[in-house]
Amino acid sequence: MAIDAPARGLTEAQVAERVATGKTNDQPATTPRTTIEIVRSNLLTRFNALLGAMLVVILVVGQFRDALFAVVLVANTLIGITQELRAKRTLDRLSLLTAPRARVVRDGTDHEVAMQDVVVDDLLECAAGDQVIVDGQVLEARSLEVDESLLSGESDPVVKSPGDEMLSGAFIAAGSGRYRAARVGRDTYAQRLTEEARRFTLIRSELRTAIDRILLLVTYAIVPTAALLFVSQFRTHVGVENALTSAVAGTVAMVPEGLVLLTSVAFAVGVIRLARRRVLVRELPAVEALARVDVLCIDKTGTLTEGRLAVEGVDVLDPTEPHQQALAALAEADPNPNATLLAVKKAFSPSNDLWRPVRAVPFSSARKWSGASFEDHGIWVIGAPDVLLPAKDALLTKATDAAAMGLRVLLVARSAEALSSEHAPLALHPVALVTIGDLPRESARATLAYFREQGVSVKVISGDHPATVGAIARRLGAPGADDPADGRELPETAPALRDQVERASIFGRVTPRQKREMVRALRSRGHVVAMTGDGVNDVLALKAAALGIAMGSGAPATRSVAQVVLLDSSFDGLPSVVAEGRRVLSNIERTSGLYLTKTVYAMLLSLAVGVAGLAFPFLPRHLTLIGSLTIGIPSFFLALAPSDERAQPGFLARVARFAVPAGALAATATFLAYRVAGEEPGITLSQQRTAATMVLTWIGLLVLSIVAAPLTRPRLALVWSMAALFLIVIAFPSTRTFFALRTPDDLVWLASFGIAAIVWSFARLFVPGERPMGRS
């Protein structure tokens, strides 16, 4: 069928005119951030501003050896930039590889052009497997069926006739035809839908928020603390340079720069591990979101199922008839087989005894049957039982029962009546019932079981009929499959919708905007929601979720708004993705108490020294040595430990309960040792500082032993190896000189150890006897 339209398409002059006026299919970039934006966002941070300012001061007035903390600043920035640029390049390549081409008719000749070169009023050819490039109107339809699942979520193909609308992002499921471009570029349905979600926003991260809050508090505290230190040091020392160096030493130690670096490195390691599993993480904090997820929203097609139809069974009604040969011949005889007949064709190979068709009536969704007459084999038909059989036929009950299980049922029958495309033959002899289904992923059962064991609720949200979605979910053991909800009956008021979404687990006939509202409803209840999707219909929900997970084979729009892309488009990879996120975040929380303990004792020491008018007990390089041995190096080993517990909110409060008393006791011990050493006759400032360095190192190792608990052999070896490294630094003249250490006499050594032991005996009363997270 066709409607009147110019068969020759546009002329070259008409195309040039439309290009000149901007009526082309110019698409917005699929990756939201440019290289400059990525570099700027990672470079211009509060953390970099704090350490950068102190670095400038040290480079101007101090020694290069006191600027070792700059390594953290540079490394942290490079890690963030490198990861985001890597993800951007991967997505750009993926978009290039999956970019469709268009076949247009111009001046009566077929041309293949890039999708962005299509203009308004172009005449486009389409056939099975092609993607619809722009919105338009069908001009010719030859058994044309369109898969609009990426737009609507509905997996059943839609029959198109001349005059019907075609929407970009859909695929031709069967048949062929022509359509005329009506809306291109940003005016298409798919682009209008995705425009709502196009603005780039960073993923919400409790850990990053907590670190930013700490940095903000440190920023407020640094200015008065630095001023107090500078004034007191200026009165104590001769010269401005020494006063500035001491002031920087105290204030740099207040910045938990190691925690920022550890977070970036741990996230980056997690990203690399996930990349080996073909999982692309676009933003480092997305790893944290993976650990916090407690609700996972998924689709049916391509997630619980393989997204392709297959013959699941044949109920032979007449064993004397050659039903297998007939099925193979009927599938071969149809010139434009749809997905159902393609499944039949794959299941039943033609026999050596070829059936030669004399006449064929192709399948169409309007007729719901097809047929053919064969030389020497008679007339055969295949189609929907409710169309081919009488209303009260007993076979309809079987077909209805199978349909309730989410299966499609076809009747194969021999006909005694000549074929007519106008109506189905009446004189039929049923031979077999063929059941066809969207193959469930057997591995999905184990995946659903994993999430159930991990306390993650799974919500199946689909555009398909609720009974079909429920049937598939039931076969895979998904909770709530016996009571699927219909999206057309979902309440519109927010409170009622929240109750319904919280209660039910299986949803069908859900629209794209309903998906978004459902995700928002779950998040309003305090859930951390991850949303998987592959189509344009999922874009709004992906954007609304705490974590968007896109399939690599899906629409470019979904990949542009998601934080995680499953390059293999496999739902089966999600357990390893979630487990990696939990491992990373749990270990960051394990070690964060070390870094905040340093912030606390550095602040308290700076205030104590400033008020007492004493020389600051450390040079910047001393604190670099202490931090490396008691915090930096051990934390990177501890960050690799396995863990599968879901992260809980309240990170900052948990860490503070540990870090404040531990830091206060460390500052007390250090200050006492520093003052005791200063009272000893003949002790120089360098020796006093060395005594303070020793005490703070031993206290730091004791704090490390608490955080590392339970102390397995590897962890005990880690603690003792850090102590051995400190002794090596003191033992060799070259390292002592580099770190400006001068060992005091034996009495000061003993006094320092005694003070550390006494203070730590009190520490057991005030410091929690487990790591800050309260988990072993």
Summary of the structure (lengths in Angstrom):
residues: 776
radius of gyration: 34.9
end to end distance: 70.9
largest distance: 120.1
contacts: 2786
relative contact order: 0.10
helix: 54%
strand: 17%
